[in-house]
Amino acid sequence: MSSRMSRRDVFKLAGLGALSMALGEKAGGQDVGAVKAAAPYTLPELPYAYGALAPGIEERVLRVHHDKHHAGYVNGLNTALEKLEKARAAGDMGGIKALSRDVAFNGSGHVLHSLYWQSMTPGGSGEPKGELRKALDRDFGSFAAFTTQFLAATKDVEGSGWGILAWEPIGRRLLVLQAEKHQNLTVWGAVPLMVSDVWEHAYYVQYENRRADYVDAFFKLIDWSATASRFEKAAG
């Protein structure tokens, strides 16, 4: 396999990948490909009813998670960008460290939560098929081996974070990644295809400290068809 990047891969690494490929060309209402005046980020609607993922994830959990926590990241991102705009206008970069951190934290939180909702479907969808299944078998040895690694990595995230199935365009391979907080431990340029939120707000009300039980329940809800579609866009 050649180590040289194609023109398409360069564009993905230039910032189009994680947002446009993972979220179907849009992120919170913004058209990624269009060059126009930037609009504030917005909270996307859930692709299903609040109670549709029960009993794996109960309605009370989903309402607080989406309406409060995800909304908080959207608001935090917009606030940080507004403060940066004012700082540029004033020529004052004294708060740049904190503001840069706020953009990374809240922006990554918004992107990952937007993908988290799309990673699940009521009742789940069985096992992956087609080209995604072939890629999982190739890069992990088998779907069973992938499952073991993804579950172990997600359950063992240190502190608050995420388990992520991602496409890495330089090596053209699938990777399982852990993310601490939202933005730490990433591989730059990797396109997230399916993510599991293991912050306590995602499960504690229902599962208390039994993170492993929540992750097992999440895995049964994965929308492999949507994940396969994102894979084909990212790898095609």
N, C-alpha and C positions, 0 to 999 in steps of 0.2 A: 504494500500500500504506500503510495507516495506521501511524503511529509509536506509537500507543497500545498498551500491553500488555494482553492479556486477563488475566482472573483466573487462568487455567491457567498462563500464562507467568510471572505473579508467583510462583506456587507453585514453578515450576521454578527460578526465580532465587533462591528462598529456601533452596535447598539440596537439593531433591529431584532436580534434573536430572541432574547428572553421575553420581551414584551410582545412583539407582534406574533411570533410563532406560538407562544404559550397561550396567548389570550385572543387568538383569532383576529389579529391585526388591530385590536382595540384594547385599551387599558383604561377602565374607568371613564369611558365616554370619549377618549381622545383618539383621533385617527392618526396612527403612528406614522404612516407614510406621507401624510400631507404636510407641506410647509406652509403654515398659517399661524396666526396669532395664537399663543398658548392659552388654553382655557383651564380653569381650576379642575382638579381631579374630583371625581364624583364616586359615590358608593354604588357599585353595581347591584342590581336586584338578584336575589337567589334564583337559580334556574328550576326550582321546585318549591313546593309549599314547605313551611317551617317544620311541619310534623312528618314530612314524607320519608325521612331517613330513620325514623323510629322502627324498632326499639334500639337499633345500634347507636344512634345519636338522637336524643329526645328533643322535642320542640322547645322546651324551656332553655336548653343549652344553646340551640341554634339561634334563637331570638337574641339572647344576650351577646353571643359571639359575633353575629353579623351586625346587629343594630347598634351595639355599643363598642365592642373592641375593634372590628374592622373600620367602623365609622371613625373611631379615634385616630387610626393611622392615616386615613384620608384627610381629616382635619389637621393633623400634625404636619403632614407633608405640605399642604397648602399654606399653613402658617409659616413654616420654615422658608418656603419659596418667597412669600411676601416679605419676610424679614431680610432675605438676601437681596431682593430688589431694592429695598430701602437702603441697605448698606452700600450697594453699588452707587446709588444716586448720591449718597452722602460721602462717598469715598472713604468709608470707615469699615475696615476689615478686622476690627478688634475682636469680633465675636465669631470669626470664620470657623474656628475649630468646632465649636458647639453647633453651629448651624449646618456645617457639612455633615456632622454626625447625625443630626436630626433628619436631614434629607435622606441619608443612607438607611437609617433605621425605619423611618416611617414609609419611605418609598418602597423599600424591600418588603415591609409588612403589607402594604397595599397590593403589590404584585402577587405575592405568595398567597394571600387570602383570596384574591380574585381567582387564582388557579385552584386553590383548595376546594372552593364550591364546585368548580367544574370537574374536579377529580372524582366526584361521587355521583351516583345515580340511585334513586330509590330501588331497593332490592338487589343492587349490584348487577353485574353483567357477565358473570361466569369468569372464564379465563380469556386472555388476549389471543387474537388470531392473526393470520396474515403475516405481513412483513414485520410487524412489531414482535410477534411471537418468534419469528425466525431470528430477529436481532437479539432478543432476550436469550434464546438458546445459544446463539453464537458467543455473546459477550459474557454470559454467566455460566455457561455449561448446560443449563436447563432452566425451565421456568421454576421448577422446584428449588433449584439452587438460588435463583434470584429471589424467590419468596423468602427463603431462610435469611439471606443477607439483608434484604430490605426491612424485614420485621425486626431483626436483631439491631440494625443500625438505628432505626427509628425509635425503638424502645430504649436504646442506650444513649440517646442524645444527652449531653451534659447540660443540666439546667434547662432553660427554655429554648425551644427551637423547632426544627423540622426534619423530617425524612423526605428525601427528594430522589425521584428518578429523573435523570437528565441526559440529554444528548450532547456529547462533546464533539464539536465540528472539526477540530484539527485532526484528532485521531480517528474521527468518525466512529465513535463507539458510545454505548450506553454506560452510564455510571450511576451508582447509588452514592449519594452525598448526604452528610449530616450538615445542618446549619444551626449554629448557636445564635440566639436572638433571631434576627431575620437575615442579617447581612454577613455574618462571619462564616468562614470555612468554605466559601464558594470556590468554584473554578471559573475564572473569568471567561466569558464567551459561551459557557455551557447553557443550554436551553432547557429550563425545567419543563417536564412533560406531565408529571403527576406528583403531588406533594401531600404529606400528612402533617398536620399541625399538632405538635406535642407540647405547646404551652399549656400550663395548667388550666387556663380559661377555656380550652377546647374540650376538657373532659372532667374536671374535678367535681363539678356539681353532681354529675351522674355517676362517675366511677371512683370518686375520692382519689386515693393515691394509687389506684390500680391502673397505671398507664398502659401496661402490657395488655390488659383486657380491652381497653379502648382501641389500641392499635390493631388488635385482632378484629374488632368490630368494624373499624374503618376499612380494613383490607377487604372485607366481604362486600363493601359498598362501592368499591372502585369502578369507575366507568371506563372500562378498557377500550370501548369503541371510540370515545372521545380522545383518550390517550393515544390511540393508534393514529387518529387523524392529526393530532399535533406532531406526532413522530414523523409522519409522512411529509408534513410541511417543513419540518426542521431538517430532515435528512434528504429530502428530494432534490 
